[in-house]
Amino acid sequence: MQSEVNQEENLNRIITVPNSSFFFRLCLIPVIIWSYCVKKNPLLAGEILLLSGLTDLADGYIARRFHRISNLGKILDPVADKLTQAAMFNLSVLLVFRICFFLIVIMAGKELYMVVSGCLVIQKTGKVHGADWHGKIVTFLLYGTAAVHIIWFHITPMVSDLLIGLCAIMMVISVALYIIQNTRTLKGETV
């Protein structure tokens, strides 16, 4: 009984170290854009992007290791990821690599579905679900692809197409798995 109370308290916490990293990651977004678009320093932009990615990994580890997973954190973490990814692709990489538009369209469709279905799942179950393994792989691939495109300014078209294609395929697989999972949840089936 006591551990259930503690779990419930943790889920409803607002101020935690992992949640605080959300704001730090938000502050890094304009710095990434400024470094890449204004300073024309792709290496610096890539380093800041790496810092953002490492912060994301660290806050996830801290949340799990020290039992600081919260419902707010489950919402804020993906928001920080998506805003960072949007900045990387829309405002930075897309200016140089037009093929990334294809990836942005898939990403926008996936995120629109995730917001709508996520709200429906929360409404039905009262629970906020975190990212699954395939969603985490997509995030890793997107960060990696963006970092390679930012740092390797003159990337060969073959490598660029391969990385973008890999991200696109994994995003489609991920959204298909989320559709299956969320449909089952909304029908009342146990997942």
C-alpha positions in Angstrom: 0.0 0.0 0.0 2.8 2.4 0.9 4.7 1.8 -2.4 1.5 2.4 -4.3 1.1 5.8 -2.6 4.7 6.7 -3.3 4.3 5.7 -7.0 1.2 7.9 -7.3 3.0 10.8 -5.7 5.9 10.4 -8.1 3.6 10.3 -11.1 2.0 13.6 -10.0 5.2 15.4 -9.3 5.8 18.5 -11.3 9.2 19.7 -10.1 11.8 17.0 -10.8 15.3 17.1 -12.2 14.2 15.3 -15.4 11.4 17.8 -15.9 13.8 20.7 -15.4 15.9 19.4 -18.2 13.0 20.1 -20.5 13.5 23.8 -20.1 17.2 23.5 -20.6 16.6 21.6 -23.9 14.2 24.3 -25.0 16.8 27.0 -24.4 19.2 25.1 -26.6 16.9 25.2 -29.6 17.5 28.8 -30.6 21.2 28.4 -29.9 21.3 25.5 -32.4 19.5 27.6 -35.0 21.7 30.6 -34.4 24.8 28.5 -34.6 23.8 26.9 -37.9 21.9 29.7 -39.7 23.5 32.9 -38.4 27.0 32.0 -37.3 27.3 29.4 -40.1 29.1 27.1 -37.7 27.7 23.6 -38.3 30.3 22.0 -35.9 29.1 24.2 -33.0 25.4 23.5 -33.9 26.2 19.8 -34.0 27.9 20.0 -30.6 25.0 21.8 -29.0 22.6 19.2 -30.6 24.8 16.5 -29.0 24.5 18.2 -25.7 20.7 18.3 -26.1 20.7 14.6 -26.9 22.9 13.7 -24.0 20.6 15.7 -21.7 17.7 13.7 -23.0 19.4 10.4 -22.3 20.5 11.6 -18.8 17.0 12.8 -17.7 15.5 9.5 -18.8 18.1 7.6 -16.9 17.6 9.8 -13.8 13.9 9.4 -14.0 14.0 5.6 -14.1 17.0 5.1 -11.8 15.7 7.4 -9.0 12.0 6.7 -9.5 11.3 10.2 -10.7 9.1 9.3 -13.6 6.1 11.7 -13.7 3.1 12.1 -15.9 4.3 15.6 -16.7 7.7 14.3 -17.7 6.1 11.7 -20.0 4.5 14.7 -21.8 7.3 17.2 -21.7 10.1 14.9 -22.9 8.6 14.1 -26.3 7.6 17.8 -26.7 11.3 18.8 -26.2 12.3 16.1 -28.7 9.8 17.2 -31.3 10.6 20.9 -31.0 14.3 20.1 -31.2 13.7 17.9 -34.3 11.6 20.5 -35.9 14.2 23.1 -35.4 17.0 20.8 -36.7 15.1 19.8 -39.8 12.8 22.7 -40.6 15.0 25.7 -39.8 18.4 24.3 -40.2 19.0 21.2 -42.3 16.1 21.9 -44.7 17.8 25.1 -45.8 20.6 23.1 -47.3 19.2 19.6 -47.8 15.9 19.9 -49.6 15.3 16.1 -49.5 14.7 16.4 -45.8 11.2 17.8 -46.7 10.1 14.2 -47.3 11.1 13.3 -43.7 9.4 16.4 -42.3 6.1 15.4 -43.9 6.2 11.9 -42.4 7.3 13.4 -39.0 4.4 15.9 -39.0 1.9 13.2 -39.9 3.2 10.9 -37.2 3.2 13.6 -34.5 -0.4 14.7 -35.4 -1.6 11.2 -35.0 0.3 10.8 -31.7 -1.2 13.9 -30.3 -4.8 13.0 -31.2 -4.6 9.3 -30.3 -2.6 10.1 -27.1 -5.3 12.5 -25.9 -8.0 9.8 -26.6 -6.0 7.2 -24.8 -5.5 9.5 -21.8 -9.2 10.4 -21.8 -10.2 6.6 -21.9 -7.6 5.3 -19.4 -6.6 8.3 -17.3 -3.0 7.3 -17.9 -0.1 9.0 -19.7 1.9 6.4 -21.7 5.6 7.0 -22.4 7.4 6.3 -25.6 7.9 2.7 -26.6 11.1 1.2 -27.8 10.4 1.9 -31.5 9.6 5.6 -30.7 13.0 5.9 -28.9 14.7 4.3 -31.9 13.1 6.9 -34.2 14.2 9.7 -31.9 17.8 8.3 -31.9 17.8 8.0 -35.7 16.4 11.5 -36.2 19.0 13.1 -33.9 21.8 11.1 -35.5 20.6 11.9 -39.1 20.3 15.6 -38.3 23.7 15.7 -36.5 25.4 14.0 -39.5 23.7 16.5 -41.9 24.6 19.4 -39.7 28.2 18.5 -39.2 29.0 16.9 -42.5 27.9 19.9 -44.6 29.0 18.3 -47.9 27.5 14.9 -47.2 27.3 12.6 -50.3 23.8 12.3 -51.7 23.9 8.5 -51.3 24.7 8.7 -47.5 22.1 11.4 -47.1 19.4 9.5 -48.9 20.3 6.3 -47.0 20.0 8.0 -43.6 16.8 9.8 -44.5 15.3 6.6 -45.9 16.2 4.7 -42.8 14.5 7.4 -40.6 11.4 7.4 -42.8 11.1 3.6 -42.7 11.5 3.4 -39.0 8.9 6.3 -38.5 6.4 4.4 -40.6 7.0 1.2 -38.6 6.7 3.1 -35.4 3.5 4.8 -36.2 2.0 1.5 -37.4 2.9 -0.1 -34.0 1.4 2.9 -32.2 -1.8 2.6 -34.2 -2.1 -1.1 -33.3 -1.4 -0.4 -29.6 -3.7 2.7 -29.3 -6.5 1.0 -31.2 -6.4 -2.0 -28.8 -6.3 0.4 -25.8 -9.3 2.4 -27.1 -11.2 -0.8 -27.7 -10.6 -1.8 -24.1 -8.2 -4.7 -24.9 -5.2 -5.2 -22.7 -2.0 -4.4 -24.4 
